């Protein structure tokens, strides 16, 4: 009996490679912006980072069924549907974006609700991360 599951170490290595690729793009854009008088990264950094992740996601995971890190380690998601790929991409990109903008989002609510909203954001972030992790453990 053969197992179609891949080791967690390979999955973490693939995730680390994907993160490094994203960080390379972000660092290049930050380096380009550092010569501006008013650095646009200060005001729209999370949006640009989310856009970079969206482009990487659409050109790798959505179109090929595997991220760059997974392709380098010859891993692939087991029979993903387009709906599952969209859900994984949305949850992962939106979770990171909302985490980066959490303070701004919380300030939009009345002061008496801000503490509860912060707790909800932390809890939702944990739930979404668990969902993304369980979906990615189906890698073969």
N, C-alpha and C positions, 0 to 999 in steps of 0.2 A: 504494500500500500504506500503510495507516494503522497507527499503533502504538497499542496499548491501554495502554502504560505511561505513567505520569505522571512528572514530573520529581522528582528526589530533593529538590529545594528545597521543593516543595510538600508532600512527605511530612514533611520536617523541620519545616516551618511548622505542619502539622497536629499533629505530636507536641508541639511547643512550646506550642500552644494548649491541648492536652489537659493537659499538665503544669501550665500556669498555672491552669486550672480546678480541678484537683486541689489545687494549692497554696492557692487561695483558700479552699476548704472546710477544709483543714487549719489554715490561719491563723485562721479564724473559731473553730474549736473550741479551738485553743490560747489564743486571747484569752479565751474563756469560762472556761477552766480556770485562768487565771492568778490569779483571785481566791480560789481554794481555798487552805487552809492547806498541805496537802500536794498538790502538783500531780499529778493522776492521769496526766497526759501523760508524766511521767518513767517510770512503770512500764508503761503500756499504750499508749504512743504508736504504735509500729509496728503494733500490732493495729488500732487505730482508723484509722490511715492505710490499711492493707490493706482494711479494711471500706469506707472511703470509695471506694477504687479499685474494689472489687467492685460497689458500688452504681452507680457511674458506668459501669462496664463493662456491667453487666446492663441498664441503662436506655438505653444508646447502642449499643455495638458488637454486643451479643448480640441486641437486639430490632430494631435498624434496619440492621445491617450496616455501620455507619460510626460513628466516634467523633464527638464534637462538633466537634473541629478539622477532621476530614475533611468533615463536613457543611457547615461554614462555607466550605470551599474547594471544595465540590462534588466531593469525591473519594469513592470507594466501593470496597470490596474486590470483586474479580472473582469472582463465583460462590462465595462461601464456604459451606461446609456447617456445620451446627451443631457438629459434632465439631471442625472447624478453629477455629471461634470460641471454643469452650470451651478448646481447647489453647492458643490465643494468650492468652486471659484468664488461665488458670492459670499458664502460664509467666511472664507478665509480672508478675502480682501476687505470686506466690510467690517469684520471683527477687528482687524488691525487698524483700519481707518478710524472706526469709532473709539477705539482705545486711545489713539493719538489725539482725537478731538474731544475726549470725554469731558475735560474741564470746561471747554466752550459750550458743549451741549448742556451740561448740568446748570450753567449760569442762565440758561434760557428759561428755566423753571423758577417758580416762586421760592423764596428762601426757606420756607417751612418744608418744602418737598425735596430740597437739594440733597440732604443726607440719604433719604430713601432712594433717590435716583442713583446716587453713587453706589449704594449697595446693590441695586438692581443691575447696574452696568458691570460690576465685578462678577456677580453671579451669572449673568448672561454670557459674559466672556468665558467663564469656566465651562458653561454648558456648550457653547459653540465650539470651543477648543476640543472638548470631548467628542462632539459629533464629527468634526473634521478628522480627528485621530482614528475614530472607529471606521470611518469611510476609507481612510488610507491604509488600514491594516489589511484590506482585502487585496493587497498587491501580491502578485505571483512572481 
